Amino acid sequence: MTAPTRDPFPLDLWSEAVYSRRSIPATLATGASAPGAPEPDPAVLPDGRRLPLAPPPLRLQPAHQGQHQRQRQDQRQQTGNVDLADPSVLAALLHYSCGLLQHDLTPGGWPLHRAVASARCRYPSELSLVVPAAAGGHRPGAVYRFDPLHHQLALVHHEMGGAPAVGAGTARFLVITSRFARTAQLYGDYAPRLCAQEAGMLLGAVHLVAAALGLRTRPGLDRETLLELCAGWTPDGVEHPMGYLEVGNAQASGRSTAVEARLPWVPPDAAAVLRARHSGAAIFDPEPVAAPRALLDDLGAALATAPFADFSCHLLVRQVADTPPGHYVHTGERLQSVRDGDPVPMLEQIGQTEGRVSLNFRSVACTAYLAVRRATAVARFGADAFRQVHLVAGAAAHLICVVAARHGLTARVHNGYDAATAERLLALTQDEETVLFQVAIGAAKPAAGFRLPVVF
Ligand SMILES: Cc1cc2nc3c(=O)[nH]c(=O)nc-3n(C[C@H](O)[C@H](O)[C@H](O)COP(=O)(O)O)c2cc1C
């Protein structure tokens, strides 16, 4: 296996994991361990002093708040002054972005489901709260790891002289790291691709939940800040720095983008929507019913305020009310028609796994393809481009999943697609744009599984 430590995203990942999927081991089909897979992750639960978290609220903007509290919250939302000092805000942010939300009791199934999808529920992603050292900059003074299983924080790192407090203060960062070995046990050298996708989705989740709570976030792509934030607590070659967001205190760094200038899209009763999100049954075979037109309107609003703007979303619409079937592309908030007509033949050519159609495209409502400017990113950032563009597209992919859930639909991230065929049939810019996500949306049939909500 390639050593994930020194170069977690070698340039040949593009050909091995995105274009050809050659790095997926044959053993995946049987569920057996990948040949040469790393040892099982010994650090299943984080070490360190435990801090209880407040029970997560059932609503992200609690209706039971008194008038006075509501006014204060409205003011905070306008000024961006909500901070993590409020224990219920911190608990809600962690739980609804990375927490354990559903327990599936189906024998032989995957029992635990987090707020963000994960290939075969391997959950390689970790979310940690980094409190910068008093000296300033991004070096950590204390790092608190979120433990979704117990809804707790574990203190995993602190500077000499004691740990700075969790919430109070100015700059706080939520840092996403990934333990590739968890996914590599099944997926071998394909794991970095899946881990990068999931890290992006988790970033999108934190951004969305923070917005629902009235918190400002500034997600960053740069490697220097990320590595500084991860200094001293991410075991080399075991846990890979993936992404970060600065939370609260909007004036702190002065960085801002056009995307951040607008308030992010948040669904009404966001907590209920996030609790309902799921990826559907083992084989994605939805009911062939039309999705409401509002699905596309919400997709436009959500993608227009995604954490990063540098992606495009091609939608192949099969059955959506008041919308002719065909190929559309999202630019800004607008859905532009590229070509009318039944998209199923195109979907069945793109959406293939080893020569077979990956899911039932004949009954989906629509399928989204997220594309990024790969060649430009590689020219600018070399091997780190892989991480960066997966963060960009992953954050948008999670929004698509949440928009589907808001309309009672299921969204399935599915890597069974042929990237070169997608480029050709979607008429992407040759040798520049690459599809990183295929997300099918439909009305899930009642499944054999039975998922219970997890309550802390
Ligand atoms: C990056 C990524 C890739 C995935 N690829 C596939 C895939 O190729 N085929 C598939 O059936 N499901 C795929 N999934 C769906 C996961 O198996 C699903 O999210 C997981 O079972 C968790 O279910 P939940 O989202 O309902 O909690 C993928 C999910 C992610 C996040």
The ligand as a MOL file (V3000), in Angstrom:
LIG
                    3D

  0  0  0     0  0            999 V3000
M  V30 BEGIN CTAB
M  V30 COUNTS 31 33 0 0 0
M  V30 BEGIN ATOM
M  V30 1 C -17.9830 9.4110 -0.0060 0
M  V30 2 C -19.0800 8.4070 -0.0450 0
M  V30 3 C -19.1120 7.4620 -1.0400 0
M  V30 4 C -20.1530 6.5330 -1.1010 0
M  V30 5 N -20.1660 5.6160 -2.1000 0
M  V30 6 C -21.1730 4.7340 -2.1760 0
M  V30 7 C -21.2080 3.7850 -3.2330 0
M  V30 8 O -20.3340 3.7650 -4.1000 0
M  V30 9 N -22.2400 2.9040 -3.2610 0
M  V30 10 C -23.2430 2.9110 -2.3400 0
M  V30 11 O -24.1600 2.0900 -2.4090 0
M  V30 12 N -23.2390 3.8200 -1.3270 0
M  V30 13 C -22.2390 4.7270 -1.2220 0
M  V30 14 N -22.2170 5.6360 -0.2010 0
M  V30 15 C -23.3550 5.6810 0.7660 0
M  V30 16 C -22.9950 5.1130 2.1370 0
M  V30 17 O -22.8560 3.7270 2.1170 0
M  V30 18 C -24.0230 5.5690 3.1670 0
M  V30 19 O -23.8520 6.9330 3.3410 0
M  V30 20 C -23.8530 4.8710 4.4770 0
M  V30 21 O -24.4170 3.6080 4.4040 0
M  V30 22 C -24.4510 5.6310 5.6130 0
M  V30 23 O -25.8290 5.7290 5.4970 0
M  V30 24 P -26.6010 7.0000 6.0100 0
M  V30 25 O -26.0820 8.1390 5.1890 0
M  V30 26 O -28.0390 6.6660 5.7450 0
M  V30 27 O -26.3090 7.1490 7.4510 0
M  V30 28 C -21.1870 6.5700 -0.1270 0
M  V30 29 C -21.1520 7.5470 0.8760 0
M  V30 30 C -20.1020 8.4520 0.9190 0
M  V30 31 C -20.0840 9.4950 1.9950 0
M  V30 END ATOM
M  V30 BEGIN BOND
M  V30 1 1 1 2
M  V30 2 1 2 3
M  V30 3 2 2 30
M  V30 4 2 3 4
M  V30 5 1 4 5
M  V30 6 1 4 28
M  V30 7 2 5 6
M  V30 8 1 6 7
M  V30 9 1 6 13
M  V30 10 2 7 8
M  V30 11 1 7 9
M  V30 12 1 9 10
M  V30 13 2 10 11
M  V30 14 1 10 12
M  V30 15 2 12 13
M  V30 16 1 13 14
M  V30 17 1 14 15
M  V30 18 1 14 28
M  V30 19 1 15 16
M  V30 20 1 16 17
M  V30 21 1 16 18
M  V30 22 1 18 19
M  V30 23 1 18 20
M  V30 24 1 20 21
M  V30 25 1 20 22
M  V30 26 1 22 23
M  V30 27 1 23 24
M  V30 28 2 24 25
M  V30 29 1 24 26
M  V30 30 1 24 27
M  V30 31 2 28 29
M  V30 32 1 29 30
M  V30 33 1 30 31
M  V30 END BOND
M  V30 END CTAB
M  END
